[in-house]
């Protein structure tokens, strides 16, 4: 068996379990609610290690709260300020 074969088998196993248990669904119920949000990456600069850190921390926090029994809502890309886009548009205008 190759490492890739084992890895693919493990991924399939856990994805099936998460799907069956509805691990990543957030329907209203009696559990305590928990909301996690993180800004999505903007195209105004190259991706860097900070982006990975940001999303990893939020994902780990959401998973931990699920393990504690919370009903977690973690919508990816829930961000509205647009500040980086304004900065990018100003740089484009200045050429």
Order of alpha helices (4+ residues) and beta strands (2+ residues): alpha-beta-alpha-beta-alpha
